[in-house]
């Protein structure tokens, strides 16, 4: 077996172009998700009526329906991504969700809007498991943390763009326009996927062309899938991401509404400007998320040779530091509360690159897409599928209580990630050995 491997240290020739396209798609992915959060008050008013506790819970269910569809479809598409061209799968998925996003603006009943969000969930489920595995097959283990951090920078930047775009367009042209403008660029990006070259599975894990062809030709077995449940790093990382997704899902959906409808009324005696709040919150999200996501991946890679569990440690420390920042946000007056929100988001996004790098490094290339798909299913099933309606209902009694629920769950994520640090070196070595072996 020793003759089979020398670790690849450089990316594949077409890696940069592929990364740019995948990053662009991921950017529109998150713009689409958070445009809805930016226009919640206007959608609620037009389709449901007054903001009662029940109607707020219904608005939260738009996220739940999207998330449930996404998480149920993801394992199916993960299975397909292990067996067919991932670029073709991405292209079909991106075109589908872009059409569904445009159709959201046509909805004139709450049920119709629910249906369009379901189709967006199906489309994103085709892209979610495939994209990071393409990157993992294009870049070596030593650089994956930084590269995946670049890819996942689309989360804060796209989310911020969604808030800003949604708030701007809703104020000037109506909330429906915010959905219409997303369809054309999404369809174009999806079409480009059909012209991209598929990398061999596991190509960046070793230099052996024989190993590459063997891994590409072998189909995953049931044993390969069951082995995922025997990888402590995978399980603890997924548990931490579940708790983190619950927290971020609730915060990202309700924060603009909380500031506009609650905090500004409490502090100033009147509602805030939806477009202004979305712009500030979006800008803070973009800056904090961009810097933190890059730094998290960079530091995780740099510490890898000194601390075997570096990716877990970076994730755990980051989310633990976010807890007091969220609490401070509840009690500081504006504009000082914006500083607490910025720091909370910075600390939350710090784990994005490292936590996803863990998934890539401890799983076999043959089942890597399914591993990401299973992770998607679990983190959404126990994360943001439930958090918006739960927090919306709790907020009907007390917004502070809702955010204390968020803080408690964030602390739990930190516990899971710190517990996983001792397993990471061993699990990465096992996965690398499997990647290298010709079977």
LINCOR-V571800 format. One record per backbone hydrogen bond with DSSP energy under -1.0 kcal/mol. CO is the residue of the C=O (numbers start at 1). NH is the residue of the N-H. E is the energy in kcal/mol with one decimal. If there is no record, write none. Layout:
# LINCOR-V571800
co=CO nh=NH e=E
co=CO nh=NH e=E
This chain:
# LINCOR-V571800
co=1 nh=4 e=-1.7
co=12 nh=15 e=-1.9
co=14 nh=18 e=-1.8
co=15 nh=19 e=-2.6
co=16 nh=20 e=-2.4
co=17 nh=21 e=-2.0
co=18 nh=22 e=-2.7
co=19 nh=23 e=-2.8
co=20 nh=24 e=-2.2
co=21 nh=25 e=-2.3
co=22 nh=26 e=-2.4
co=23 nh=27 e=-2.0
co=24 nh=28 e=-1.9
co=25 nh=29 e=-2.2
co=26 nh=30 e=-1.9
co=27 nh=31 e=-2.0
co=28 nh=32 e=-2.3
co=29 nh=33 e=-1.5
co=30 nh=34 e=-2.0
co=31 nh=35 e=-1.5
co=34 nh=38 e=-1.5
co=39 nh=43 e=-2.5
co=40 nh=44 e=-2.8
co=41 nh=45 e=-2.2
co=42 nh=46 e=-2.3
co=43 nh=47 e=-2.8
co=44 nh=48 e=-2.2
co=44 nh=49 e=-2.8
co=50 nh=52 e=-2.1
co=52 nh=56 e=-2.5
co=53 nh=57 e=-2.0
co=54 nh=58 e=-2.0
co=55 nh=59 e=-2.4
co=56 nh=60 e=-2.1
co=57 nh=61 e=-1.3
co=59 nh=62 e=-1.3
co=60 nh=64 e=-1.5
co=61 nh=65 e=-3.1
co=62 nh=66 e=-1.8
co=63 nh=67 e=-2.8
co=64 nh=68 e=-3.0
co=65 nh=69 e=-2.3
co=66 nh=70 e=-2.5
co=67 nh=71 e=-2.9
co=68 nh=72 e=-2.1
co=69 nh=73 e=-2.4
co=70 nh=74 e=-1.9
co=73 nh=77 e=-2.2
co=74 nh=78 e=-2.8
co=75 nh=79 e=-2.2
co=76 nh=80 e=-1.9
co=77 nh=81 e=-2.6
co=78 nh=82 e=-1.2
co=80 nh=83 e=-1.8
co=80 nh=84 e=-1.7
co=85 nh=89 e=-1.7
co=86 nh=90 e=-2.5
co=87 nh=91 e=-2.5
co=88 nh=92 e=-2.3
co=89 nh=93 e=-2.3
co=90 nh=94 e=-2.8
co=91 nh=95 e=-2.0
co=92 nh=96 e=-2.1
co=93 nh=97 e=-2.5
co=94 nh=98 e=-1.9
co=95 nh=99 e=-2.1
co=96 nh=100 e=-2.1
co=97 nh=101 e=-2.2
co=98 nh=102 e=-2.0
co=99 nh=103 e=-1.9
co=100 nh=104 e=-1.1
co=103 nh=106 e=-1.3
co=104 nh=107 e=-1.0
co=109 nh=113 e=-1.8
co=110 nh=114 e=-2.1
co=111 nh=115 e=-2.0
co=112 nh=116 e=-2.0
co=113 nh=117 e=-2.0
co=114 nh=118 e=-1.6
co=115 nh=119 e=-1.8
co=116 nh=120 e=-1.8
co=117 nh=121 e=-1.9
co=118 nh=122 e=-1.9
co=119 nh=123 e=-2.3
co=120 nh=124 e=-2.6
co=121 nh=125 e=-1.6
co=122 nh=126 e=-1.0
co=124 nh=128 e=-2.9
co=127 nh=131 e=-2.4
co=130 nh=134 e=-1.9
co=131 nh=135 e=-1.8
co=132 nh=136 e=-2.1
co=133 nh=137 e=-1.5
co=135 nh=139 e=-1.7
co=138 nh=12 e=-2.2
co=140 nh=143 e=-1.6
co=143 nh=147 e=-2.2
co=144 nh=148 e=-3.1
co=145 nh=149 e=-1.5
co=146 nh=150 e=-1.9
co=147 nh=151 e=-2.1
co=148 nh=152 e=-2.8
co=151 nh=154 e=-1.2
co=152 nh=155 e=-1.6
co=153 nh=157 e=-2.0
co=154 nh=158 e=-2.2
co=155 nh=159 e=-2.3
co=156 nh=160 e=-2.6
co=157 nh=161 e=-2.5
co=158 nh=162 e=-2.2
co=159 nh=163 e=-2.3
co=160 nh=164 e=-2.8
co=161 nh=165 e=-3.1
co=162 nh=166 e=-2.6
co=163 nh=167 e=-2.6
co=164 nh=168 e=-2.5
co=165 nh=169 e=-2.7
co=166 nh=170 e=-2.4
co=167 nh=171 e=-1.6
co=168 nh=172 e=-1.7
co=169 nh=173 e=-3.3
co=169 nh=174 e=-1.0
co=176 nh=179 e=-1.2
co=176 nh=180 e=-1.7
co=177 nh=181 e=-1.9
co=182 nh=186 e=-1.3
co=183 nh=187 e=-2.3
co=184 nh=188 e=-2.0
co=185 nh=189 e=-2.3
co=186 nh=190 e=-2.3
co=187 nh=191 e=-2.1
co=188 nh=192 e=-1.6
co=191 nh=194 e=-1.0
co=192 nh=195 e=-1.7
co=193 nh=196 e=-1.6
co=200 nh=203 e=-1.9
co=202 nh=205 e=-1.6
co=208 nh=212 e=-2.1
co=209 nh=213 e=-2.6
co=210 nh=214 e=-2.3
co=211 nh=215 e=-2.8
co=212 nh=216 e=-2.5
co=213 nh=217 e=-1.9
co=214 nh=218 e=-2.1
co=221 nh=225 e=-1.6
co=222 nh=226 e=-2.6
co=223 nh=227 e=-2.0
co=225 nh=228 e=-1.3
co=226 nh=229 e=-1.4
co=227 nh=230 e=-1.8
co=228 nh=231 e=-1.3
co=231 nh=235 e=-2.2
co=232 nh=236 e=-2.9
co=233 nh=237 e=-2.2
co=234 nh=238 e=-2.2
co=235 nh=239 e=-2.1
co=236 nh=240 e=-2.3
co=237 nh=241 e=-2.4
co=238 nh=242 e=-2.0
co=239 nh=243 e=-1.9
co=240 nh=244 e=-2.4
co=241 nh=245 e=-2.6
co=242 nh=246 e=-1.9
co=243 nh=247 e=-1.9
co=244 nh=248 e=-2.9
co=245 nh=249 e=-2.5
co=246 nh=250 e=-1.8
co=247 nh=251 e=-2.5
co=248 nh=252 e=-2.9
co=249 nh=253 e=-1.4
co=250 nh=254 e=-2.1
co=251 nh=255 e=-2.4
co=254 nh=258 e=-3.1
co=255 nh=259 e=-2.5
co=256 nh=260 e=-2.6
co=257 nh=261 e=-2.9
co=258 nh=262 e=-1.5
co=258 nh=263 e=-2.2
co=259 nh=264 e=-2.4
co=260 nh=272 e=-1.3
co=262 nh=266 e=-2.4
co=263 nh=267 e=-2.6
co=264 nh=268 e=-3.2
co=265 nh=269 e=-1.2
co=273 nh=277 e=-2.8
co=274 nh=278 e=-2.6
co=275 nh=279 e=-2.0
co=276 nh=280 e=-2.6
co=277 nh=281 e=-3.0
co=278 nh=282 e=-2.6
co=279 nh=283 e=-2.7
co=280 nh=284 e=-2.6
co=281 nh=285 e=-2.4
co=282 nh=286 e=-2.5
co=283 nh=287 e=-2.4
co=284 nh=288 e=-2.7
co=285 nh=289 e=-2.4
co=286 nh=290 e=-2.4
co=287 nh=291 e=-2.2
co=288 nh=292 e=-2.6
co=289 nh=293 e=-2.6
co=290 nh=294 e=-1.7
co=291 nh=295 e=-2.7
co=292 nh=296 e=-2.8
co=293 nh=297 e=-1.9
co=294 nh=298 e=-2.7
co=295 nh=299 e=-3.2
co=296 nh=300 e=-2.1
co=297 nh=301 e=-2.0
co=298 nh=302 e=-2.5
co=299 nh=303 e=-2.5
co=303 nh=307 e=-3.3
co=307 nh=310 e=-1.8
co=309 nh=313 e=-2.5
co=310 nh=314 e=-2.7
co=311 nh=315 e=-1.7
co=312 nh=316 e=-2.9
co=313 nh=317 e=-2.6
co=314 nh=318 e=-1.9
co=315 nh=319 e=-2.1
co=316 nh=320 e=-1.8
co=317 nh=321 e=-2.0
co=322 nh=326 e=-1.9
co=323 nh=327 e=-1.8
co=324 nh=328 e=-2.4
co=325 nh=329 e=-1.8
co=328 nh=332 e=-2.3
co=333 nh=337 e=-1.3
co=335 nh=338 e=-1.2
co=336 nh=340 e=-1.1
co=337 nh=341 e=-2.2
co=338 nh=342 e=-2.5
co=339 nh=343 e=-2.3
co=340 nh=344 e=-2.4
co=341 nh=345 e=-2.5
co=342 nh=346 e=-2.5
co=343 nh=347 e=-2.4
co=344 nh=348 e=-2.2
co=345 nh=349 e=-2.5
co=349 nh=352 e=-1.3
co=351 nh=355 e=-2.8
co=352 nh=356 e=-1.5
co=353 nh=357 e=-2.1
co=354 nh=358 e=-2.0
co=355 nh=359 e=-1.2
co=356 nh=360 e=-1.7
co=357 nh=361 e=-2.6
co=358 nh=362 e=-1.8
co=364 nh=367 e=-1.3
co=367 nh=371 e=-2.5
co=368 nh=372 e=-2.3
co=369 nh=373 e=-2.3
co=370 nh=374 e=-2.9
co=371 nh=375 e=-2.1
co=372 nh=376 e=-2.6
co=373 nh=377 e=-2.5
co=374 nh=378 e=-2.5
co=375 nh=379 e=-2.9
co=376 nh=380 e=-1.7
co=377 nh=381 e=-2.5
co=378 nh=382 e=-2.3
co=380 nh=385 e=-1.7
co=383 nh=386 e=-1.0
co=383 nh=387 e=-1.4
co=386 nh=390 e=-2.1
co=387 nh=391 e=-3.2
co=388 nh=392 e=-2.3
co=389 nh=393 e=-2.2
co=390 nh=394 e=-2.6
co=391 nh=395 e=-2.7
co=394 nh=397 e=-1.8
co=394 nh=398 e=-2.6
co=398 nh=402 e=-1.6
co=399 nh=403 e=-2.1
co=400 nh=404 e=-1.9
co=401 nh=405 e=-1.7
co=402 nh=406 e=-1.4
co=403 nh=407 e=-2.2
co=404 nh=408 e=-2.1
co=405 nh=409 e=-2.0
co=406 nh=410 e=-2.3
co=407 nh=411 e=-2.2
co=408 nh=412 e=-1.6
co=409 nh=413 e=-1.8
co=410 nh=414 e=-1.8
co=411 nh=415 e=-1.6
co=412 nh=416 e=-2.0
co=413 nh=417 e=-2.4
co=414 nh=418 e=-2.3
co=415 nh=419 e=-1.9
co=416 nh=420 e=-1.2
co=420 nh=423 e=-1.5
co=423 nh=427 e=-2.4
co=424 nh=428 e=-2.6
co=425 nh=429 e=-2.1
co=426 nh=430 e=-2.3
co=427 nh=431 e=-2.3
co=428 nh=432 e=-2.4
co=429 nh=433 e=-2.4
co=430 nh=434 e=-2.3
co=431 nh=435 e=-2.2
co=432 nh=436 e=-1.8
co=433 nh=437 e=-1.6
